[in-house]
Amino acid sequence: MARTTRRRTPASPSASGEAAAESPRRVRENLPRPAPTPVAAGITRADPLAKKKRHPLSFLRRLQPRYVAEVLAELRKVTWPSFDETRYLTIVVAIVATVVGLILGGVDLFFGWIIEKLFF
């Protein structure tokens, strides 16, 4: 995240020499501050028994390393497949694994047969 710098507008010198007092920072500091509220002024607190809607992964926030936050941010960006896509791709993987297993098994049997005929 890039830092932004505040640009100060040059104060226009007035006839009476109050250029320093008229700067935007001075005007901002001289504004009245709101009066502090007394503690017994009826501060309402949230009901401790009220159920809060919690995020299912909120327990990870206590760990606080940056990589956990980055992993969670990346998981929010993921486009998850639908159930139909998942089922289709599972079937494709099972078929390909079976075909490759049969081919490798056949090659293994062939080389085993050759070794058996040559050396035994």
Secondary structure as a PSIPRED ss2 file (coil, helix, strand):
# PSIPRED VFORMAT (PSIPRED V4.0)

   1 M C   1.000  0.000  0.000
   2 A C   1.000  0.000  0.000
   3 R C   1.000  0.000  0.000
   4 T C   1.000  0.000  0.000
   5 T C   1.000  0.000  0.000
   6 R C   1.000  0.000  0.000
   7 R C   1.000  0.000  0.000
   8 R C   1.000  0.000  0.000
   9 T C   1.000  0.000  0.000
  10 P C   1.000  0.000  0.000
  11 A C   1.000  0.000  0.000
  12 S C   1.000  0.000  0.000
  13 P C   1.000  0.000  0.000
  14 S C   1.000  0.000  0.000
  15 A C   1.000  0.000  0.000
  16 S C   1.000  0.000  0.000
  17 G C   1.000  0.000  0.000
  18 E C   1.000  0.000  0.000
  19 A C   1.000  0.000  0.000
  20 A C   1.000  0.000  0.000
  21 A C   1.000  0.000  0.000
  22 E C   1.000  0.000  0.000
  23 S C   1.000  0.000  0.000
  24 P H   0.000  1.000  0.000
  25 R H   0.000  1.000  0.000
  26 R H   0.000  1.000  0.000
  27 V H   0.000  1.000  0.000
  28 R H   0.000  1.000  0.000
  29 E H   0.000  1.000  0.000
  30 N C   1.000  0.000  0.000
  31 L C   1.000  0.000  0.000
  32 P C   1.000  0.000  0.000
  33 R C   1.000  0.000  0.000
  34 P C   1.000  0.000  0.000
  35 A C   1.000  0.000  0.000
  36 P C   1.000  0.000  0.000
  37 T C   1.000  0.000  0.000
  38 P C   1.000  0.000  0.000
  39 V C   1.000  0.000  0.000
  40 A C   1.000  0.000  0.000
  41 A C   1.000  0.000  0.000
  42 G C   1.000  0.000  0.000
  43 I C   1.000  0.000  0.000
  44 T C   1.000  0.000  0.000
  45 R C   1.000  0.000  0.000
  46 A C   1.000  0.000  0.000
  47 D C   1.000  0.000  0.000
  48 P C   1.000  0.000  0.000
  49 L C   1.000  0.000  0.000
  50 A C   1.000  0.000  0.000
  51 K C   1.000  0.000  0.000
  52 K C   1.000  0.000  0.000
  53 K C   1.000  0.000  0.000
  54 R C   1.000  0.000  0.000
  55 H C   1.000  0.000  0.000
  56 P C   1.000  0.000  0.000
  57 L C   1.000  0.000  0.000
  58 S H   0.000  1.000  0.000
  59 F H   0.000  1.000  0.000
  60 L H   0.000  1.000  0.000
  61 R H   0.000  1.000  0.000
  62 R H   0.000  1.000  0.000
  63 L C   1.000  0.000  0.000
  64 Q C   1.000  0.000  0.000
  65 P C   1.000  0.000  0.000
  66 R H   0.000  1.000  0.000
  67 Y H   0.000  1.000  0.000
  68 V H   0.000  1.000  0.000
  69 A H   0.000  1.000  0.000
  70 E H   0.000  1.000  0.000
  71 V H   0.000  1.000  0.000
  72 L H   0.000  1.000  0.000
  73 A H   0.000  1.000  0.000
  74 E H   0.000  1.000  0.000
  75 L H   0.000  1.000  0.000
  76 R H   0.000  1.000  0.000
  77 K H   0.000  1.000  0.000
  78 V C   1.000  0.000  0.000
  79 T C   1.000  0.000  0.000
  80 W C   1.000  0.000  0.000
  81 P C   1.000  0.000  0.000
  82 S C   1.000  0.000  0.000
  83 F H   0.000  1.000  0.000
  84 D H   0.000  1.000  0.000
  85 E H   0.000  1.000  0.000
  86 T H   0.000  1.000  0.000
  87 R H   0.000  1.000  0.000
  88 Y H   0.000  1.000  0.000
  89 L H   0.000  1.000  0.000
  90 T H   0.000  1.000  0.000
  91 I H   0.000  1.000  0.000
  92 V H   0.000  1.000  0.000
  93 V H   0.000  1.000  0.000
  94 A H   0.000  1.000  0.000
  95 I H   0.000  1.000  0.000
  96 V H   0.000  1.000  0.000
  97 A H   0.000  1.000  0.000
  98 T H   0.000  1.000  0.000
  99 V H   0.000  1.000  0.000
 100 V H   0.000  1.000  0.000
 101 G H   0.000  1.000  0.000
 102 L H   0.000  1.000  0.000
 103 I H   0.000  1.000  0.000
 104 L H   0.000  1.000  0.000
 105 G H   0.000  1.000  0.000
 106 G H   0.000  1.000  0.000
 107 V H   0.000  1.000  0.000
 108 D H   0.000  1.000  0.000
 109 L H   0.000  1.000  0.000
 110 F H   0.000  1.000  0.000
 111 F H   0.000  1.000  0.000
 112 G H   0.000  1.000  0.000
 113 W H   0.000  1.000  0.000
 114 I H   0.000  1.000  0.000
 115 I H   0.000  1.000  0.000
 116 E H   0.000  1.000  0.000
 117 K H   0.000  1.000  0.000
 118 L H   0.000  1.000  0.000
 119 F H   0.000  1.000  0.000
 120 F C   1.000  0.000  0.000
